[in-house]
Amino acid sequence: MENIHQVIDQIPICHNFISYFISLGIFLGLLLSMVILLRTSKKSKAFKVYGWSLLIQSIIATDIFLCYTGLIKYVPHFNDSTEPLVLLLAPSIYLFVNTLLTRKSITFKKHWLHFLPAVLYFFTQIQYYIQPISVKINAYLGAYYPNNKRAIVPDDMDYSYQLIKDEFRWLILFSFVFYIILSIRLILINRNKKKIVSAENTRINKFDFSKNTSLGLFAFFLLIFIVYLNFEDDGGDHYIFIFHTIIVSITSIVLVSESRFFENTWIADKYETSSFKHQEISINKIKEFVEKDKFYLQSSASLKKLAEELNSSSNYISQVINISTGLNFNDFINQYRIETSKLRLTDPKYSHLTIEAIGNSVGFNSKSTFYNAFRKHVSMSPKAFVTLKKTT
Protein backbone atom coordinates (compact mmCIF):
# COMPACT_ATOMS: atom_id res chain seq x y z
CA MET A 1 0.00 0.00 0.00
CA GLU A 2 2.86 2.35 0.80
CA ASN A 3 4.32 1.67 -2.65
CA ILE A 4 0.99 2.62 -4.30
CA HIS A 5 0.84 5.92 -2.40
CA GLN A 6 4.39 6.76 -3.43
CA VAL A 7 3.62 6.01 -7.08
CA ILE A 8 0.40 8.03 -6.97
CA ASP A 9 2.13 10.98 -5.30
CA GLN A 10 4.64 11.23 -8.14
CA ILE A 11 1.86 11.88 -10.69
CA PRO A 12 1.85 15.65 -11.37
CA ILE A 13 -1.29 17.75 -11.65
CA CYS A 14 -1.42 19.64 -14.95
CA HIS A 15 -3.66 22.63 -15.57
CA ASN A 16 -3.28 24.66 -18.75
CA PHE A 17 -5.31 26.07 -21.64
CA ILE A 18 -6.01 22.59 -23.02
CA SER A 19 -7.41 21.32 -19.72
CA TYR A 20 -9.56 24.41 -19.33
CA PHE A 21 -10.81 24.08 -22.91
CA ILE A 22 -11.73 20.42 -22.44
CA SER A 23 -13.51 21.25 -19.18
CA LEU A 24 -15.53 23.86 -21.08
CA GLY A 25 -16.58 21.14 -23.54
CA ILE A 26 -17.59 18.86 -20.67
CA PHE A 27 -19.66 21.60 -19.05
CA LEU A 28 -21.40 22.59 -22.30
CA GLY A 29 -21.95 18.96 -23.26
CA LEU A 30 -23.53 18.05 -19.92
CA LEU A 31 -25.61 21.22 -19.91
CA LEU A 32 -26.86 20.71 -23.48
CA SER A 33 -27.59 17.03 -22.97
CA MET A 34 -29.60 17.73 -19.80
CA VAL A 35 -31.57 20.53 -21.48
CA ILE A 36 -32.29 18.34 -24.52
CA LEU A 37 -33.23 15.24 -22.51
CA LEU A 38 -35.38 17.10 -19.97
CA ARG A 39 -36.98 19.74 -22.19
CA THR A 40 -37.39 18.11 -25.60
CA SER A 41 -40.93 16.88 -26.26
CA LYS A 42 -41.68 13.21 -26.80
CA LYS A 43 -42.40 13.95 -30.45
CA SER A 44 -38.79 15.11 -30.98
CA LYS A 45 -37.40 11.58 -30.92
CA ALA A 46 -34.27 12.52 -32.87
CA PHE A 47 -33.08 15.09 -30.35
CA LYS A 48 -33.64 12.70 -27.49
CA VAL A 49 -31.09 10.44 -29.21
CA TYR A 50 -28.81 13.43 -29.76
CA GLY A 51 -29.09 14.31 -26.07
CA TRP A 52 -27.95 10.81 -25.10
CA SER A 53 -25.09 11.04 -27.59
CA LEU A 54 -23.92 14.33 -26.06
CA LEU A 55 -24.14 12.84 -22.58
CA ILE A 56 -22.00 9.86 -23.63
CA GLN A 57 -19.43 12.20 -25.21
CA SER A 58 -19.29 14.31 -22.06
CA ILE A 59 -18.74 11.29 -19.80
CA ILE A 60 -15.90 10.09 -22.03
CA ALA A 61 -14.44 13.61 -22.09
CA THR A 62 -14.46 13.61 -18.28
CA ASP A 63 -12.31 10.47 -18.29
CA ILE A 64 -9.88 12.10 -20.74
CA PHE A 65 -9.81 15.33 -18.67
CA LEU A 66 -8.95 13.42 -15.48
CA CYS A 67 -6.18 11.51 -17.24
CA TYR A 68 -4.71 14.59 -18.96
CA THR A 69 -4.65 16.69 -15.78
CA GLY A 70 -3.43 13.86 -13.54
CA LEU A 71 -6.54 14.15 -11.37
CA ILE A 72 -7.20 10.52 -12.21
CA LYS A 73 -4.85 9.66 -9.34
CA TYR A 74 -7.66 10.61 -6.95
CA VAL A 75 -10.17 8.36 -8.74
CA PRO A 76 -8.00 5.61 -10.30
CA HIS A 77 -10.95 3.24 -10.74
CA PHE A 78 -12.32 5.67 -13.36
CA ASN A 79 -9.30 5.07 -15.64
CA ASP A 80 -10.39 3.38 -18.92
CA SER A 81 -13.85 2.77 -17.44
CA THR A 82 -15.54 4.63 -20.30
CA GLU A 83 -14.07 2.51 -23.10
CA PRO A 84 -17.37 0.68 -23.81
CA LEU A 85 -19.06 4.08 -24.19
CA VAL A 86 -16.52 5.01 -26.88
CA LEU A 87 -17.97 2.20 -28.98
CA LEU A 88 -21.36 3.92 -28.68
CA LEU A 89 -20.11 7.23 -30.10
CA ALA A 90 -20.46 6.46 -33.81
CA PRO A 91 -23.69 4.41 -33.43
CA SER A 92 -25.38 7.13 -31.37
CA ILE A 93 -24.57 9.80 -33.95
CA TYR A 94 -25.81 7.56 -36.77
CA LEU A 95 -29.02 6.74 -34.90
CA PHE A 96 -29.59 10.46 -34.41
CA VAL A 97 -29.25 11.07 -38.16
CA ASN A 98 -31.48 8.06 -38.82
CA THR A 99 -34.23 9.27 -36.51
CA LEU A 100 -33.98 12.85 -37.76
CA LEU A 101 -34.44 11.88 -41.40
CA THR A 102 -36.81 8.91 -41.14
CA ARG A 103 -38.86 10.09 -38.11
CA LYS A 104 -38.78 6.52 -36.78
CA SER A 105 -38.30 5.78 -33.09
CA ILE A 106 -35.17 4.10 -31.76
CA THR A 107 -36.02 0.97 -29.79
CA PHE A 108 -33.72 -1.61 -28.29
CA LYS A 109 -35.78 -4.37 -29.91
CA LYS A 110 -35.14 -3.03 -33.42
CA HIS A 111 -31.66 -1.55 -32.99
CA TRP A 112 -29.98 -3.81 -30.42
CA LEU A 113 -27.22 -4.75 -32.87
CA HIS A 114 -25.86 -1.20 -32.71
CA PHE A 115 -25.31 -1.58 -28.95
CA LEU A 116 -23.92 -5.12 -29.09
CA PRO A 117 -20.18 -4.29 -29.64
CA ALA A 118 -20.15 -1.96 -26.62
CA VAL A 119 -21.91 -4.54 -24.44
CA LEU A 120 -19.62 -7.37 -25.55
CA TYR A 121 -16.52 -5.25 -24.98
CA PHE A 122 -17.78 -4.37 -21.50
CA PHE A 123 -18.03 -8.05 -20.61
CA THR A 124 -14.53 -8.78 -21.92
CA GLN A 125 -13.18 -6.03 -19.64
CA ILE A 126 -14.96 -6.95 -16.41
CA GLN A 127 -11.78 -8.60 -15.26
CA TYR A 128 -9.95 -5.28 -15.68
CA TYR A 129 -12.64 -3.32 -13.83
CA ILE A 130 -12.26 -5.49 -10.72
CA GLN A 131 -8.46 -5.36 -10.73
CA PRO A 132 -6.70 -3.67 -7.80
CA ILE A 133 -5.78 0.02 -7.94
CA SER A 134 -2.13 -0.81 -8.63
CA VAL A 135 -3.02 -2.33 -12.03
CA LYS A 136 -5.06 0.68 -13.06
CA ILE A 137 -2.42 3.15 -11.92
CA ASN A 138 0.20 1.25 -13.93
CA ALA A 139 -2.09 1.30 -16.99
CA TYR A 140 -2.37 5.08 -16.64
CA LEU A 141 1.37 5.55 -16.15
CA GLY A 142 2.11 3.41 -19.21
CA ALA A 143 0.05 5.78 -21.35
CA TYR A 144 1.03 9.16 -19.88
CA TYR A 145 4.25 8.72 -17.85
CA PRO A 146 6.03 5.62 -19.14
CA ASN A 147 9.28 6.55 -17.36
CA ASN A 148 7.73 6.85 -13.91
CA LYS A 149 8.09 4.28 -11.20
CA ARG A 150 5.36 1.60 -11.33
CA ALA A 151 3.22 0.19 -8.55
CA ILE A 152 3.84 -3.31 -7.32
CA VAL A 153 1.21 -5.81 -8.46
CA PRO A 154 0.58 -9.41 -7.35
CA ASP A 155 2.61 -12.03 -9.25
CA ASP A 156 -0.45 -14.12 -10.13
CA MET A 157 -2.28 -11.35 -12.03
CA ASP A 158 -4.28 -12.52 -15.04
CA TYR A 159 -3.96 -10.10 -17.98
CA SER A 160 -6.00 -12.09 -20.49
CA TYR A 161 -8.39 -9.16 -20.87
CA GLN A 162 -5.50 -7.31 -22.50
CA LEU A 163 -5.90 -9.39 -25.68
CA ILE A 164 -9.08 -7.50 -26.57
CA LYS A 165 -7.92 -4.24 -25.00
CA ASP A 166 -4.90 -4.16 -27.33
CA GLU A 167 -7.23 -4.20 -30.34
CA PHE A 168 -9.50 -1.50 -28.94
CA ARG A 169 -8.21 1.20 -31.29
CA TRP A 170 -9.00 -0.89 -34.34
CA LEU A 171 -12.51 -1.51 -33.01
CA ILE A 172 -13.07 2.24 -32.69
CA LEU A 173 -11.75 2.99 -36.18
CA PHE A 174 -13.84 0.22 -37.72
CA SER A 175 -16.92 1.47 -35.87
CA PHE A 176 -16.45 5.00 -37.21
CA VAL A 177 -15.85 3.85 -40.79
CA PHE A 178 -18.89 1.58 -40.69
CA TYR A 179 -21.26 4.26 -39.36
CA ILE A 180 -19.88 6.98 -41.60
CA ILE A 181 -20.79 4.79 -44.59
CA LEU A 182 -24.26 4.11 -43.15
CA SER A 183 -24.83 7.82 -42.47
CA ILE A 184 -23.79 8.89 -45.97
CA ARG A 185 -25.99 6.18 -47.50
CA LEU A 186 -28.96 7.30 -45.39
CA ILE A 187 -28.51 10.95 -46.35
CA LEU A 188 -28.24 10.11 -50.05
CA ILE A 189 -31.38 7.94 -49.93
CA ASN A 190 -33.40 10.68 -48.27
CA ARG A 191 -31.90 13.35 -50.49
CA ASN A 192 -33.01 11.48 -53.60
CA LYS A 193 -36.37 10.48 -52.17
CA LYS A 194 -37.71 13.99 -51.76
CA LYS A 195 -36.64 17.57 -51.59
CA ILE A 196 -36.35 18.69 -47.99
CA VAL A 197 -37.66 22.17 -47.42
CA SER A 198 -36.94 24.28 -44.35
CA ALA A 199 -39.81 25.15 -42.09
CA GLU A 200 -40.68 28.82 -41.83
CA ASN A 201 -38.24 30.93 -39.78
CA THR A 202 -35.55 28.24 -39.61
CA ARG A 203 -32.05 28.85 -40.83
CA ILE A 204 -31.04 25.20 -41.13
CA ASN A 205 -33.17 22.22 -42.13
CA LYS A 206 -32.93 18.62 -40.97
CA PHE A 207 -31.04 17.54 -44.09
CA ASP A 208 -28.35 20.19 -43.60
CA PHE A 209 -28.11 19.37 -39.90
CA SER A 210 -27.79 15.65 -40.71
CA LYS A 211 -25.18 16.36 -43.37
CA ASN A 212 -23.16 18.54 -41.00
CA THR A 213 -23.44 15.93 -38.24
CA SER A 214 -22.08 13.26 -40.59
CA LEU A 215 -19.24 15.56 -41.65
CA GLY A 216 -18.47 16.04 -37.96
CA LEU A 217 -18.42 12.26 -37.53
CA PHE A 218 -15.99 11.97 -40.46
CA ALA A 219 -13.77 14.74 -39.02
CA PHE A 220 -13.84 12.90 -35.69
CA PHE A 221 -12.64 9.75 -37.44
CA LEU A 222 -9.80 11.56 -39.23
CA LEU A 223 -8.62 13.15 -36.00
CA ILE A 224 -8.73 9.83 -34.16
CA PHE A 225 -6.79 8.18 -36.99
CA ILE A 226 -4.11 10.91 -36.92
CA VAL A 227 -3.81 10.72 -33.14
CA TYR A 228 -3.52 6.93 -33.22
CA LEU A 229 -0.74 7.19 -35.81
CA ASN A 230 1.29 9.54 -33.62
CA PHE A 231 0.62 8.15 -30.14
CA GLU A 232 1.07 4.54 -29.16
CA ASP A 233 -1.33 4.75 -26.23
CA ASP A 234 -3.90 7.17 -24.80
CA GLY A 235 -1.49 10.09 -24.50
CA GLY A 236 -2.99 11.99 -27.43
CA ASP A 237 -6.67 11.59 -26.55
CA HIS A 238 -6.89 15.18 -25.33
CA TYR A 239 -6.48 16.39 -28.94
CA ILE A 240 -9.62 14.46 -29.86
CA PHE A 241 -11.61 16.11 -27.11
CA ILE A 242 -10.39 19.57 -27.98
CA PHE A 243 -12.29 18.91 -31.20
CA HIS A 244 -15.24 17.69 -29.11
CA THR A 245 -15.34 21.05 -27.32
CA ILE A 246 -15.34 22.87 -30.67
CA ILE A 247 -18.23 20.73 -31.96
CA VAL A 248 -20.27 21.19 -28.76
CA SER A 249 -19.65 24.96 -28.85
CA ILE A 250 -20.80 25.18 -32.47
CA THR A 251 -23.86 23.07 -31.64
CA SER A 252 -24.69 25.41 -28.75
CA ILE A 253 -24.48 28.42 -31.05
CA VAL A 254 -26.69 26.73 -33.68
CA LEU A 255 -29.34 25.74 -31.12
CA VAL A 256 -29.39 29.19 -29.55
CA SER A 257 -29.58 30.89 -32.96
CA GLU A 258 -32.55 28.67 -33.88
CA SER A 259 -34.41 29.44 -30.65
CA ARG A 260 -37.09 32.11 -30.18
CA PHE A 261 -34.96 33.97 -27.61
CA PHE A 262 -33.89 36.68 -30.04
CA GLU A 263 -37.32 37.08 -31.59
CA ASN A 264 -39.98 39.52 -30.44
CA THR A 265 -42.58 36.74 -30.36
CA TRP A 266 -41.22 35.06 -27.24
CA ILE A 267 -41.97 38.12 -25.08
CA ALA A 268 -45.13 39.18 -26.93
CA ASP A 269 -48.62 38.36 -25.74
CA LYS A 270 -50.48 35.86 -27.88
CA TYR A 271 -51.17 37.29 -31.35
CA GLU A 272 -49.48 40.59 -30.41
CA THR A 273 -47.28 40.32 -33.48
CA SER A 274 -50.12 39.33 -35.79
CA SER A 275 -50.32 41.25 -39.06
CA PHE A 276 -54.14 41.10 -38.82
CA LYS A 277 -54.55 42.91 -35.51
CA HIS A 278 -55.93 46.05 -37.17
CA GLN A 279 -58.83 44.26 -38.88
CA GLU A 280 -62.31 44.98 -37.55
CA ILE A 281 -64.30 41.73 -37.31
CA SER A 282 -65.62 41.04 -33.82
CA ILE A 283 -66.61 37.75 -32.24
CA ASN A 284 -70.22 39.01 -32.20
CA LYS A 285 -70.19 39.38 -35.97
CA ILE A 286 -68.79 35.86 -36.33
CA LYS A 287 -71.44 34.44 -33.98
CA GLU A 288 -74.19 36.34 -35.75
CA PHE A 289 -73.24 34.84 -39.10
CA VAL A 290 -72.77 31.30 -37.71
CA GLU A 291 -76.12 31.37 -35.89
CA LYS A 292 -78.24 33.25 -38.43
CA ASP A 293 -77.34 31.11 -41.44
CA LYS A 294 -76.81 27.97 -39.31
CA PHE A 295 -73.36 27.70 -40.80
CA TYR A 296 -72.43 25.09 -38.21
CA LEU A 297 -74.94 22.57 -39.63
CA GLN A 298 -72.95 22.27 -42.84
CA SER A 299 -70.72 19.17 -42.82
CA SER A 300 -68.32 21.10 -45.07
CA ALA A 301 -68.01 23.99 -42.58
CA SER A 302 -64.38 24.99 -42.29
CA LEU A 303 -62.29 27.87 -41.06
CA LYS A 304 -61.31 28.74 -44.61
CA LYS A 305 -64.95 28.77 -45.75
CA LEU A 306 -66.02 30.94 -42.80
CA ALA A 307 -63.21 33.41 -43.53
CA GLU A 308 -64.26 33.61 -47.17
CA GLU A 309 -67.89 34.28 -46.18
CA LEU A 310 -66.73 37.10 -43.89
CA ASN A 311 -64.26 38.40 -46.49
CA SER A 312 -61.36 38.01 -44.08
CA SER A 313 -58.32 35.85 -43.37
CA SER A 314 -58.39 32.37 -41.86
CA ASN A 315 -55.62 33.34 -39.46
CA TYR A 316 -57.47 36.43 -38.29
CA ILE A 317 -60.82 34.65 -37.79
CA SER A 318 -59.01 31.90 -35.85
CA GLN A 319 -57.33 34.51 -33.64
CA VAL A 320 -60.60 36.35 -32.90
CA ILE A 321 -62.34 33.09 -31.93
CA ASN A 322 -59.42 31.95 -29.80
CA ILE A 323 -58.94 35.26 -27.96
CA SER A 324 -62.67 35.83 -27.35
CA THR A 325 -63.79 32.31 -26.45
CA GLY A 326 -60.64 30.39 -25.58
CA LEU A 327 -61.68 27.79 -28.15
CA ASN A 328 -60.20 26.73 -31.45
CA PHE A 329 -62.40 26.81 -34.56
CA ASN A 330 -63.47 23.15 -34.36
CA ASP A 331 -64.54 23.38 -30.71
CA PHE A 332 -66.30 26.69 -31.40
CA ILE A 333 -68.41 25.16 -34.22
CA ASN A 334 -68.92 21.89 -32.35
CA GLN A 335 -70.47 23.76 -29.42
CA TYR A 336 -73.32 24.83 -31.68
CA ARG A 337 -73.61 21.36 -33.18
CA ILE A 338 -73.75 19.64 -29.81
CA GLU A 339 -76.39 22.02 -28.44
CA THR A 340 -78.52 21.36 -31.54
CA SER A 341 -77.96 17.59 -31.27
CA LYS A 342 -79.08 17.64 -27.61
CA LEU A 343 -82.38 19.18 -28.69
CA ARG A 344 -82.86 16.70 -31.53
CA LEU A 345 -81.97 13.68 -29.40
CA THR A 346 -84.93 14.46 -27.13
CA ASP A 347 -87.31 15.86 -29.78
CA PRO A 348 -90.06 13.38 -30.86
CA LYS A 349 -89.86 14.79 -34.40
CA TYR A 350 -86.41 13.18 -34.72
CA SER A 351 -87.23 9.91 -32.95
CA HIS A 352 -87.18 8.04 -36.27
CA LEU A 353 -83.44 8.87 -36.64
CA THR A 354 -80.60 6.90 -35.12
CA ILE A 355 -78.07 8.65 -32.92
CA GLU A 356 -75.55 8.50 -35.75
CA ALA A 357 -78.07 10.05 -38.16
CA ILE A 358 -78.73 12.90 -35.73
CA GLY A 359 -74.99 13.47 -35.55
CA ASN A 360 -74.89 13.65 -39.34
CA SER A 361 -77.84 16.05 -39.36
CA VAL A 362 -75.96 18.59 -37.26
CA GLY A 363 -72.81 18.51 -39.39
CA PHE A 364 -70.67 15.62 -38.11
CA ASN A 365 -69.22 13.42 -40.83
CA SER A 366 -68.83 10.26 -38.76
CA LYS A 367 -70.19 8.54 -35.68
CA SER A 368 -66.83 8.55 -33.90
CA THR A 369 -66.34 12.30 -34.45
CA PHE A 370 -69.84 12.99 -33.10
CA TYR A 371 -69.37 10.76 -30.05
CA ASN A 372 -65.94 12.27 -29.23
CA ALA A 373 -67.24 15.84 -29.53
CA PHE A 374 -70.34 15.03 -27.48
CA ARG A 375 -68.29 13.49 -24.66
CA LYS A 376 -65.96 16.48 -24.72
CA HIS A 377 -68.75 19.06 -24.36
CA VAL A 378 -71.34 17.10 -22.33
CA SER A 379 -69.09 14.68 -20.40
CA MET A 380 -71.16 11.67 -21.44
CA SER A 381 -72.06 9.78 -24.59
CA PRO A 382 -75.14 10.67 -26.68
CA LYS A 383 -76.76 7.36 -25.68
CA ALA A 384 -76.18 8.04 -21.99
CA PHE A 385 -77.62 11.53 -22.47
CA VAL A 386 -80.80 10.15 -24.04
CA THR A 387 -81.17 7.58 -21.23
CA LEU A 388 -80.67 10.29 -18.62
CA LYS A 389 -83.32 12.54 -20.17
CA LYS A 390 -85.84 9.68 -20.32
CA THR A 391 -85.44 8.99 -16.60
CA THR A 392 -85.79 12.63 -15.50
ABEGO torsion letter per residue (X at the ends): XAAAAAAAAABBBBBBAAAAAAAAAAAAAAAAAAAAAAABBAABAAAAAAAAAAAAAAAAAAAAAAAAAGAAAABAAABGAAAAAAAAAAAAAAAAAAAAAAGBBBBAAAAAAAAAAAAAAAAAAAAAAABBAAAAAAAAAAAABAABBBBBBBAABBAAAAAAAAAAAAAAAAAAAAAAAAAAAAAAAAAAABBBBBBBGBABBAAAAAAAAAAAAAAAAAAAAAAAAABABAAAAAAAAAAAAAAAAAAAAAAAAABAAABAAAABBBGAABAAAABABBAAAAAAAAAAAGAAABAABBAAAAAAAAGBBAAAAAAAAAAAAGBBAAAAAAAAAAAAAAAAAABAAAAABBAAAAAAAAGBABAAAAAAAAAAAAGBBAAAAAAAAAAX
